[in-house]
Every structure is written in structure tokens, then in C-alpha cells.
């Protein structure tokens, strides 16, 4: 396995990393007239891949060079505003934590026209060997880059969606607050 990074750079990394140039495709529209829930996941994945390749030298270029690559093992999406066909949008991504095999990130999707927050994704990925199908430690260069990005992003204000549980919120007796 190569110890030479197949791309990316050693930092410093923008805080957060911004990824632009996305537009809602016609095939992403569902019967409700907005972007289908599944395509939010696809779009977040496209943005994550760009950050992986352009900044960290991971993702597809890592698979080609080392036979290892990131697998998503957990993801939590919040849908905050719908996107329509042809609407441009962009992302801001921050790396929250990383260790020798895993990375924990948070990404936000914004409408290009008005800057409205449309969705968020919190995710956990792990490095996997394609030869064994099992998790594998990152090469030293990758672990160092992930640690640097975590350090560069640690001063960002925490987003309210990070770490939120999923479930039905129930009104308690005597609670007169409106349900969100």
C-alpha cells in the first residue's frame, strides 16, 4: 500500500469546507414536486466525495491508490426546506472527530438563491480494505490529514442538529408550547 497521498493537501483546511456547483436535477423530483428524500442522500454523498478527494486525498482516489476507501456506516438527515427542480444549492462541511479508522462529520445544504438552510447530514464513515471487506487503519498521511481537519474545524459553532436523537416529541400535560 502506498504511503504517498494520491491527492488532496495537508491543510490548513477551510472552516467549514464549502462545496458549490450543485443543481437539483429533473430526475431527482418526486410526486410532491420537490427533491425526493433519497436524492438528498445522493447529493450529500457527492459533496462529501468532493471534500474527500480535493482536500484529504481519500474517496475514489484512495481506492485506486491503496485498495481501501471510506464506507458510510451511519447517517442522520434533517429536512428543513424543500428544493425544487433546477434550484442551485451548496454545502458547508465540518469534520467533528476522527480516529485511526473513522471520521465523524456534519454537513449543511443551503439554497444558493437566498442562503436558506435546506437540510443537514451528520455521518460516520470508516476506512475499509477492499481485499478483506473489513475495517483497516488509515495510512499515516490520511490519519494526519483527518486530525488536522478536525483541529481546523474545532472552533466552529456547534449546529443544533448535531447529535440529535430521532423520535416523536410528545406534549406533556400542562405544556402549552406549539409542536414544531
Rosetta blueprint (number, residue, H / E / L):
1 X L
2 X L
3 X L
4 X L
5 X L
6 X L
7 X L
8 X L
9 X L
10 X L
11 X L
12 X L
13 X L
14 X L
15 X L
16 X L
17 X E
18 X E
19 X E
20 X E
21 X E
22 X E
23 X E
24 X L
25 X L
26 X H
27 X H
28 X H
29 X E
30 X L
31 X L
32 X L
33 X L
34 X L
35 X E
36 X L
37 X H
38 X H
39 X H
40 X H
41 X H
42 X H
43 X H
44 X H
45 X H
46 X H
47 X H
48 X H
49 X H
50 X H
51 X H
52 X H
53 X H
54 X H
55 X H
56 X H
57 X L
58 X L
59 X L
60 X H
61 X H
62 X H
63 X H
64 X H
65 X H
66 X H
67 X L
68 X E
69 X E
70 X E
71 X E
72 X E
73 X E
74 X E
75 X E
76 X E
77 X E
78 X E
79 X E
80 X L
81 X L
82 X L
83 X L
84 X L
85 X L
86 X L
87 X L
88 X E
89 X E
90 X E
91 X E
92 X E
93 X E
94 X E
95 X E
96 X E
97 X E
98 X E
99 X L
100 X L
101 X L
102 X E
103 X E
104 X E
105 X E
106 X E
107 X E
108 X E
109 X E
110 X E
111 X E
112 X L
113 X L
114 X L
115 X L
116 X L
117 X E
118 X E
119 X E
120 X E
121 X E
122 X E
123 X E
124 X E
125 X E
126 X E
127 X E
128 X E
129 X E
130 X L
131 X L
132 X L
133 X L
134 X L
135 X E
136 X L
137 X L
138 X L
139 X L
140 X H
141 X H
142 X H
143 X H
144 X H
145 X H
146 X H
147 X H
148 X H
149 X H
150 X H
151 X H
152 X H
153 X H
154 X L
155 X L
156 X L
157 X L
158 X L
159 X L
160 X L
161 X L
162 X L
163 X L
164 X L
165 X L
166 X L
167 X L
168 X L
169 X L
170 X L
171 X L
172 X L
173 X L
174 X L
175 X L
176 X L
177 X L
178 X L
179 X L
180 X L
